[in-house]
Every structure is written in structure tokens, then in C-alpha cells.
Amino acid sequence: MKIKPALAASFAIAAFLFASSVAGLVLQPDLSRLVPLWEACLLGNPLLILISFLTASTVSKKAMPILAMDLIFCLAVLFLVFSDVLHPGFVIKRPLGMGASFGYTFILSLLVFLASLLNIKDALNIVYGYSAKGREALVFLAIRLSAVLSLLLLGGILFIIIYKGIWVISWEFLTTPHRRLGQAGGISTAIIGSLWMVLGAMVVSSPLGIGAAIYLHEYSRNQKLNRLITIAVSCLNGVPSVVFGLFGLAFLVTFFGVSLLSGSIILGLINIPTIILTSQEALKSVPNSLREGSMALGATKWQTISRVVLPSAMPGILTGVIMGVAKASGETAPIMWTAVTFTATPVQMIYGVIPNVFQPVNNLDYHLLNLIYFLGAWDVEARAWGTALVLIALVLGTNMLAIIVRNHYRKMISW
């Protein structure tokens, strides 16, 4: 498709406005050098779009009011900047100073971002003559931009955590307990406590979740009851984790005290809905022909489930279990009342293998939470970033392991 020079220039200017405004929203830089460029672009791009619209082979009269509103918006942003209504000291504060405040950098970047989107929309509509194909191109462009922005945001978060946390990572940091309220030492007890707690949660939740899914899908024939249980499990999956923490404090701590056992049980209860739902979907994906063929060869119901259905559904089941691991690794509220302590207490081992489940343990999430509390009072910021990096690495490593195991089992399925 041949695009006129004015439209090509408009696309280039709009792309510059979009990229620079996104950078302004995320990085919050000094805009003194960008503002003159933005002023020139906000003045020139509406003129280019207007010229392209008037010289287009097909002009839609219905689109003229919308185009005029878009161009007026761009010129209004230009007026706000040029008239110094928006200046570096401009800020919008919440009443009584409570809550967030929005400053000059954020507001101007947001307005330029919206103007760039309007420019891109108008230019695409002119190229396609305001047809259905143009609307389709806009939708696909919006989807692509959403994917790019999501990747940029996630990549930016990971980059900041890695950049600020990598400098404190050392063998000593990973293998020694913390001292002086986290100002010295490392996070070894937090790492070990987190691993044992997540392992305990999986021991509690995996058999219960997978067993419940097998019963609901393979044995139960009461469809109304199944639907009711599935709805209840879905609702339970959306309950805030702090509610589980309150339940653990009221019941589990009464019997087991603040201990590894209480934390593992409460994390396991949080994971059960996720495992049930994902395991049910995995069992549904197994064709009924495999079950019928196994039963036709004389296999019992349990033999069919254990030797045919479960191996075929194993990739999906493992995905649910690993999702539970990742979810348990990031929970703080349920365990801060039931299982953890900030003291650098090593996990006591029975016979050197089995942990003492009746003692409180240290945990990466709770350790990081306490370091955040100490920011400004103690020099712990670097160690907080290092703890966050280790926590992210453990979660990503667990997910990567899940992907490898899932792909391994997928290769073994021949149907």
C-alpha cells in the first residue's frame, strides 16, 4: 500500500510521541529537553493529518467531527504547555494531602501519550478510508501495543530488581543468617525456611487437590453437586489470603502454635482451589475414547484412572501444582501470624533430615517485609533489593522447572 509523504511523516511523529511519552510515564525523567520537541510535534502532526484528510481520495463526512475533536485535543495540550498553564511546579494533590499526587511530568506525559494514540488512529483511518479494514487494523495495532507495553513493564520491573539487587548478591549473603536487624549477614535462614514451608504446603495441598479433582470428574455422577462444588471452589480461590491468615491464627495456632506446620497447612489450604480447578481441566482434556478402550480391555475403574487417565493428564496437573508453588512462594499475610519470625533462627532438623515442624521459621517474604519497614531508619535498602532478587529467582526457577517437566510429559503422550 502506497502511503503519501504527509501521512508517513505523521506516523513517524506519532510513533516518536508514543515512545517518548511512555518513557516519560515509566521513568519520570526531566522533561526540559523533550518539551520543545513535543510542542513542535503537537503543532505539526495535526496539520499533517488535516492536509492528508483534505487531499485523500475518499473523504468521510461522518468522520469530520471526530477528526476535529482529536485535532482540538492535540492543540489544547499544546496550548496548556505553551501558555505555561502546565509548568514544572504544577501538581494535583488529593484533599488534605492524603493519597497520591500527580506532578507535571506524569500529567504532561499522559496527555502526550493520549495525543499520540489519537494521531495514530486518525492516520490509520485516513490510510484505509475509514473502512472496516481500517478498524481491523486499529484493533490489531491496539493488541500489539498492549503486548509490547506489558512486556516493557514486566521487563522494566525485572531490570530494576536485578540492577539494584545484583550488587549485594554474594556467597556470604546466600549462606549466612542476618544480623543487626538485617543490616549485616545474609538470608540463609529465610531461604531454607521458605523452601521447607513451600514443600510442606505442597505435601498438604497436592494429594487433597488432585484427589478431589479425580473424584469430581471421574467418580461423581451428580452434575448439580459437581457444579455447586466447582462454584464454591472458584469462590474460595478468590478469597483474600489475609482471610486465610485470620483463620490460621484463630484455629491452627491454637493447636500447633506459631510454627512451620501451621504455615504449611494454611498455604496448602490456599493452594487447594488452584490445584482442583487446573487438575479438573487436565482430566477433561483426556479423550473419553481412552477410558472406553481401557474398560473394554477389562481394566477396572481405578486401573483406567491410574494407568491411562492420570499419565495423560499429568502435564496439566503438574502445571497446577507448580502454579500453587509459585503462589505459595509469594504469600506473606497468611504466614506472618501463623509461622514466621524475624529472628535468624535456623530450622532445627530431626535426625538431620526431617525439620522440626513445631518451631517458627524465617521466610523470604516476611524478611523482605521487615526490611521495607526499616527503610529510612537503617541502611538496609540494598539488602532488601537483594532479597527481592533471590525471591524472584526462586519463583522463576520453579516455573522454569515446571515448564521443563510439563514438556517432558507432553512428549510421552501419543494421542
N, C-alpha and C positions, 0 to 999 in steps of 0.2 A: 504494500500500500504506500502510495506516494504522499508524503506529508509536506505541506508548504513550509518555507523557512520561518515564517512568523510563528506557526504552531510548534515547530521543532524547538525554536528558542524559548517558547512558553513552557514546554515540557522540561527543558533544561533548567530554567529558572525555578519552576515549581519543585523540581527534584532537589535543587540546592536549598530552597526554603524548608522543605520537608526534613532533609538530613540535618541541617544546622539547627532547626528548632527542636528536633528530637534530642540532639546533643545538648542543647540548652536546658531542656526539661530534665534530663538524666544527670548531667554533670554540673549544672548550675555554674557556668563559668562567668567571667567578666565579659559583659556584652558591649563594651565600649568600641571594639573593633568590628563587631558584627552589625551593630545598629545602622551605620551608614549603608552597608550592603543591603540590609533588609529594607531600608527606606527606598533605595533605588529599585529593588526588585518589586516591592509593593506598588510602586508607581508605574514601572514599565510593563509588568506582566498583565495587568488589566487592560492596558492599551493594546498589547499584542493580541489578547483574546478577543477584544472588541473588533479589531481590524480583521482577524481571522473569521469571526462570525459574520461580519458585514460582507466579506468577499467570498464566503462559502457558496458552493453551487446550489445547495439546498438550505434554505433558512426556515426554521420553525418559529412561527409567530407565537405559539403557545409557550415556547421556551424563553422568550424575551424577558418576561417579568422575573423568572428565576435567575437568569443570567444577570439582569440588572441588580438584583439583591446581592448576588455573590460579589459583583464588582464593587458595589457600595460598601460591603463589609470590608473588603481589602483596602479601599480608600479610607474608611473610617479608622482602621488600625493605623494606617499611615498618618492620618490627622492626629490621632492620640499621641503618637511618638513625636511628630514634627512640632506640635504645639506645646510640647513638654508637659502635657497632662500626665502621661506616663514618664516618670523620671526615676533615676536610680534610688531615690529615697522613698518612692511610692510603696505603700504596704497596706494590705487589707487585714485588719485584725478582728478576731472574734470578740463579742461583747465581754466586757470586764477582763479582757486579756486572756480568757480561758480558751484552750484548744489551739489549733494550728493557725498560723498567719501566713498569708501569701504575699510574697515580695515582688519587686519589679521584674527580676529575672524570670521567675516562674510564670507570671501573668503575661509578659510580652512573648515569651517562648510559646506559650499555649495559644495565644492569638495568632502568631505567625504560623504555627502548626495547622490551625484550622483554616487559615487563608490558603496555605499550600494545598490542602486537601480539596478545597473548593476550586482552585485553579486547575488541578489535575482532572477533577470531574468535568469542568467546563471544556477543557481542551479535548478530552476523550469524546464528549458528546458532539463536539464540532467535527472531529475526525470521522465519526460514524453517522453523522447527520441526524442525531437524536433518535436513532432507531433502536430496535430491541437488541441488536448486536452490540450497540454501544453500552446499553445497560448490562448486558452479559459481561462485557469487558470490564466495566466498573466493579461488578461483583467479584470477578476473578482477581482483579487488582487488589480489592479490599482484603480478600482471603490471603493473598500472597503477602501483603503488607502486615497483616495480623501475625502470620507465621514468622516473618522477619523480625517484627518487634518483640515477639515472645522469645525468640532465640537471642536477640540482643539483650533483653532484660535478664534472662537467665544467665547468659554468658557474662554480662556485667557483674551480676551478683557473685558468680563463681570467681571471676577475675579479682574482684575486690577482696574476697575472703582469702584467696590464695596469695595475693600480693601482700596483704597485711599480716598474714599468719605464717608464711613460709619462713620468715626470718627468725622465728623463735623455735621452730622445729629442730630438735637435736635428739641424740640418743639419750642424753640425760633427761630431757623433757618428757620423753616417752617411757622411761624406765624408773623414774623416781617419784615418790609421793610429794604432794605440795607442802609447803611450809610457809609460815608467817602470813596466813590468810590468803594464800595464792600468790604472794609477791615473789616467792622463790620456790625452787623444786620443780616438779613436773606434774603429770596427770596419770601416773601408772595405776593408782588405786581406782581412779574414775574409769579408766578403760576396762580394767578387769571386772569391776562391779557392773558396768554396762553390759559386757558380754554375758556374764552369768545371769543377769536379770532378763535379757532378751532370750537367752536359751531356756530359762525357766518358763517364760511366757509362751514359747513355742511348745514346750512339753505339756503345758496346760491346755492350750487352745487347739493345737493340731488334731489330736485324737477326737476331741469333742466336736470341733467344727466339721471335719471330714466325715465322722460317724453320723452326725446329724444330716449332712447333705446326702449321704448314701441312703439313710432311712427315708428321707423326704422324697427322693427321686426314684429309688429302686423298690422300696417295700410298701410305703404308704399308698393306699388307693383312694383315700378320702380327699378329693380335689378341693373341697371347701376348706377343710382343715389345713391342707398344704398351703393354700393361698393365704389364709389367715396367719399362719406361722411365718411365711415369707414376708408378708407386710410388717409383721411385728419385728422380724429380724432387720428389715430395711430401716425401720424407725429406730431400732436400737443402734444401728450403725451410725445414725446421725446425732445421737446423744452426745453432748459436750463431754470431753474427757474429765473435766473438773467434777462432774456429777459422779462419775465412777470413783474419783478420788474421795469424795464425801462418803460414798457407800463403803469404800475400803476402810476409811477412818472409823466409821460407825460400827462395822461388823468384824472385818478381818483383824484390825489392830487390837480389838478386844480379846481375840483368841490367840493370835500369834505375835502381837506386839509390832513395833516398827522393825521390820525385818525383810530380808531378801524374799522369803516365802510370801509375805503379804504383797510386796511389789510385783512378784511374778504372777500371782493369781489375778491381781487387778488388771495387769497388762494383758494377760491371757483372756480375760473376760472382754476387754476392749477389742481384741483381735478376732474373737469367735464370729461375729456377724460378717466380717470381711471374708473369712475362710469359708463360711457356709455359702454365701452368695456366689463366690468365684468357683467353688467346687461344684455347686449345682449347675452352673453354666457349663463347666467342663464335662460333667456327666451327660448333660443334654446334647452335647456335640458328638457323642458316640452314637453311630447309627444303630437303630434297632435291629437291623439285619444281623449284626454281630451277636447280639443277645439271642436272637431266634436261632441262629446257626449253632451256637454253643448248646442251647437247650435241646435242639434236635439231635445232637450227638450224645445226649444222655447226661450232660453235666447238670449238677444241682444249681439252685439259685445262687448260693454263695460261691461255688466254683466259677460260675459265669462272671460274677462281680469281681472276684479276686484275681482271676487269671485272664479275663478278657476286657472287662469294662474299666477297671482301675488302671491297668497299664496304658490303655488307650487315652484315658483322661488325665494321665499323670502330668503332662506339660501344663495344663490349665490349673490343676490342683497345686502344683509347685509354685506357679505364679501367684496364686492366692496366699500361700504360706509365706512366700518371700515378701509380698506386699504387707503382710502382717508384721514381718520382721522389721521392715523399714518404718512402719507406723509406730511400732513399739520403741524403736530406737530414738524417735523424736518426741516422745511424750514426757512432759515434766510435771504437770499438775497432779496426775493420779499418784505419782510415786513420792512427791515431796512431803506428803502426810503419812505415807504408809511404809516407806522402805529406806529412804536415803538420809545421809548425814554429810555434813561438810568436812568433818574431821577426816584426816587421811588414815583411816583405819583399813589395814589390809584384810582381804577376805580370808577368814580362817578356814583351813581345809581339814577335813576328817580323813585320816589315812592318806593324806597328800593328794587325794583325787576328788572327793566329794566336798563341796562347800558347806559351811555351817549356815543352813537356811534360816536360822533364828536370830541372826545378827544383822544390824543395819549395814548398808554398804554405801560407798561413794558412787557417783554416777556422772557421766559427762554432761548431760543436760542440766542437772542441778548444780554441778560445779560451774558451768558457764553462767547460769542464772545468778549465782552468788558473786562471780567476778564482775558481772554487769552492775550489780548493786554497789560494788566497791569502786566503780569508776568515779574519778574525781577526788576520792578520798585516799586511794592507794594507787601506786604505779602498777596496774595490772592489765592495762589495755592490750599490750602486745600478747600477753598470755591468754587473754580472752579470745583474740583472733586466732591464736594457735589452737586453742581448744575447739573453736568452731570449725577450723580446717580439719582437725582429726575426726570430729563428729561427721562432717560431710563426707570425708574419705571413707569412713566405715559404712555409711549408708550407701554410697555409690558402689563401693566394693561388694556389698551384699547384693545389690541389684544386678551388678555385672555377673556375679556368680549365678544368680537366678537365671539370667539370660543364657549363660553357657549350659547349665543343666537342662533348661527347657528345650534348647535347640538339640541337645544330645538325645533327649527322649523323643522329640519330634522326628528325628531321623530314623528311629526304630519303628515308627508307625507306618504301616504299608497300605492302609486303606485310604 
